[in-house]
Amino acid sequence: MRHQDNATAGTSRRRLLGRQPIGMLFSLPYFLFVMVVFAYPLGFAVYMAFHKYFFTAPGVSVPKPFVGLSNFQSVLSDPEVLQSFRNIAVFLVINVPLTVVLSMVFATALNAGIRWAAAFRIAFYLPYITASVSLVGVWMLLFSTHGLVNVMLGSLAPNPSWLINEHLAMPSIAFYVTWKQLGFYILLYLAALQNVPRELHEAAAVDGANGFQRFMHVTVPGVRSTTTLVLILAIITGANLFTEPYLLTNGGGPDGASTTPVLLIYQKGIEQQSPDLAAAIGMLLVIVVGVLSLVANRINEER
């Protein structure tokens, strides 16, 4: 009977801790990191979104009443908030398709063994690992009113210029981010292309398929799971855009044409001392990103 009880207790422990309980010990630091850095701030943001929350001095306590959906009603009726979500929609419409198509095409070309492939890999990846501040400075010089791009375009240059034009500011940021992030996604596709059997390409070529047909009917289906990952990462990265509009357009200009929800969260939460409204915007952004990611995943799986 005692042996049976010990066996039952051992089985229960294994169910709780796994076959190797020491693995729980090794994973504990990362679990604590996730709880402190991600889970607690997210839970606290949810709390603030449903309360009238104020920043107070240390040792000072003021009531923080529950207000239900009042904060959400305030931000959804705020033209600045609606404009920021429209801006990020413009960004995603430009950035996500460009990211998927260009990274897949360039990765396919590099995987085919073109000349100077190693140099091209470094060139694609270098902007991704370079500090954003330095790249933004170069980009501003190129696309300023008297920058190199406008000098080359001459009379075709837009007026006002790219980054101070309310119609071109957000598309310009979208192209910049696409260029900067492209190297990372190319590496993802390069890794995926290693798992596509060359025999499939050879069989398609024997059947008379040209290069474009082999790309569409062999390469694209072969990296579908990576495409789903790239779609989701591009959506998440784009929806959390902050550094680029903050630096390129002086905090979301002109007249809020490049303001993003994350930039607005900073402005309302830190500059305007309204953390409850900032938290409500953050919750809306989480919901929007989650829905877009699920839709992108479903569409890609169906195709």
N, C-alpha and C positions, 0 to 999 in steps of 0.2 A: 504493500500500500504506500509506504514511504517512497519507494522507488518511482511509483506511478505519479505521486504528488510532485516529486522533483522533476520528472520528465515534463509534466504539465507546466510547471513553473518555468522550466527552460524554454519550452515552446512559446510561452507567452512573452518571455524576454526577447526571444529571437524575432517574434512578430513586431515588437515595439522598437527594438534597436537594430534589427537586421541580422544577417548571418555573421557579420564582423562588427561587433559593438564598438571596437576602437575606431571604426570609420566615422562614427558619430562624433567622436572626440576631435578627429582631424577636421571635420566639416564645421565644427562649432564656431571657430573664428569668422568664417565667411557668413554663417548664419547670423551671427551678431552684427556683422558689418551690414548685411542687407536690412536687418531690423532697424538699426540705428540710422542708416543713411537713406533708406528708401521707405520702409514700411511706416516708421514713426512719422516722418514728415508728411507722407500721404494721408495718414489717419488724422494728423493735426490739421491739415488743409481742409479735409472734409468737415472737421469740427468747426473751423473758422467760417466755412461757407454757409453754415446754418445758424450762425450766431452774429450778433453785433459786437465785433471784436475791435479793440483798441490797443495800440502800443502804449505801454505805461512804463514809468521809471521803475527801477528796481525797488522792491519793497512797497510799492503802491498797488493797491488792489481796487479795481472798479468793476461794477456789474457787467457781465457779458451775456445779455439775455438771448434766449433762443428766438429766432425770427422766422423760422421755417424757410420758405422759398423766396422771401423778400429780397435777398441779395441777388438771386438769379433773375428775378423780375427786373431789378434795377439795371443789371448789366445787359440783359436782353433788350431793354428799351434805350440803351445808350448808343447813339450813332457811332461813337468811336469804336466800341466793341464790335458792332456789326461790320464796320469798315475793315477792321483788322482781320476778321474771318474771311471777308471777301478778298482781301489782299493775299491771304495765305492760300486761298483757292486758286487765284491767278498763278501764284508761285508753283503750286503742285501740278497744275495743268501743264505748265511748261517744263518743270524740272523732272517730274517722274518719268514721263515718256522718253525724254531725251536721255536720262540716266540709263534706263533699261536698254534702249536701242543702241546708243553709242557704246556703252560698256560691253554689250554682247558682240557687236560688230568688231570693235577693236580687239577684244579678247580672242575672237575667232581668227583674226588676221595674225595676231601674235602667236597663237597656237599652231598656225599653219607653217611657221618657220620662215617668216619673211626676213629679209636682210636687215641687220642692225636691230634685231628683236630685243636684245638685252638693253640697248640704249633707249629704245622706245619704252620699255617697261619702267626704267628709271625716270624718264621724262614724264610719263603719265602719273607715277606715284609721288614725284617730288612735290607738287603743289599740296597734296594731301597731308604731308608731314611737315610742311613749312608753316611757320607761325602765321595765323590769320591777319595779325596787325600789319606785318610787312607786306603781305599780298594785297591787302586792302589799300595800302598806300600806293603801290604800283598801279592798281586798278583805277584809283581816283585820278592819278596823273594821266593815264591813258584816256579816260572817258570824261575828263573835265572839259569845260567850255573851249579851252585852247589846247586840249590834249592832242596826242598823236593821232587818235582815231578820227577826231573831227578835222584835223589838218589834212589827213588823207582823203576824207570824204568831201571836203570842200563845201560847195553849195548844197550838197546832199545831206550835210550834218543837221541833226534835229535842233530846233530852237524853241524853247530852252533845251539845254544839253541833256544827256542821258540821265544822269543821277538827280537832276533837279527838275525833271519833266514828270508831271503827275501820271502820264500815261506810259512812260518808259522806265520809271524808277524800279518798279517791281519786276518787270521782265529782265532788266539789266542785272538785278540781284539774282534772279533765277539762273541766268546764263553763267554768272560768276560762280555760284555754288555748284552748278553742274560741272564746270571745269575743275573746280577745286576738289570735289569728292570723287571724280571719275576713276582715279587710280585705284581706290579701295575696291570699287565694284568690279573693275577689270580683273583684279586679283581673285575675287570670288568666282567669276566666270572662268578664269583660267584653271582654277582648281577643279571646277565642275567638268570642264571639257576634257580633262584627263581621264574621266570615267566613261566618256562616250566611245564605244568601240570603233576603231578605224575600219573594221570589217563592214560596218553599216554604210560608211561613206563609199567604200570600194564597191559594195553591192549596188548602191544607188548609181554610181558612175557607170557600172557595167550595164545597168538597165537604161542608160541614156540620160540620166538626170544631169543638168548643168550645175554650175557652182551655186547659183541662187536657189535652185530647187533643193539641192543637198542641204543648204543652210536652213531653209524653211521646214523641210520634212525630216531632217535628221538632227541637226544641231539644236534647233529651237525646242523640239520635244525632249531631247536628251538632257537639257539643262532647265527643265520646267521647275523643278523644286528650288533651284537657285534663283530663278526668276521671281518666284514667290517671296523668297527671302529678300531679294533686292527691292522689290516693290514695297514690302513692309518697312524695311529700313529707310528707304527714301521718303516714305510718307511720314514716318516718325521724326526723321531728321529735319524734313522741311517744316513740319508743324511746330517744331521747337526752335525755329529760326530766331536768333537774337543778335549775335555778334555782327553779322553782315549789315542789316539795316541800321543798327545802332552806329556803326562806324562809317558806312558808305553814304548814308543819307542824313547824317546828323540827327539820329534819334527818330527815324520814321518819316521824314519829310519827303516831298513837299506837301504840306497840309495833310499829313497822315496817310499819304498815298502808299507808303511802304511800311507802315506800322503793322507789326505782327502781334498775335495774342500774347506771346511770351514777353515781348517788349512792353506791351500794355500792362501786363502783370507787374513788371518792374516799376513802371511809372506810377501805377495806382497804389501798389503795395509799399514801395519804398519812398518815392518822391512825394506822393500825395497822402501817405499815411492812412491808407484804407485797405488793410490786409484782408478784411472779410470780402470785399468786392474782388480783390485780386484772386483770392482762393476760389470764388465762384467762377471766375473766368477760367481758372486752371481746371476745375472740374468739368466745365463744358468742353474744354480742349481735350481732356482725357477721353470723354465720351465720343467726340467727333473723330479723334484718331483711332479709337477702337473700332468704331463702325466702318471707317474707311479701310482699315487693315483687314477686317473680316470680309468686306465686299471684294477687295482686291484678291484676297486668298481664294474666295469662292469662284470668282470669274476665271482666274488662272487655272484652277483645278478643273472647271467645266471645259475649258478649251483644251 
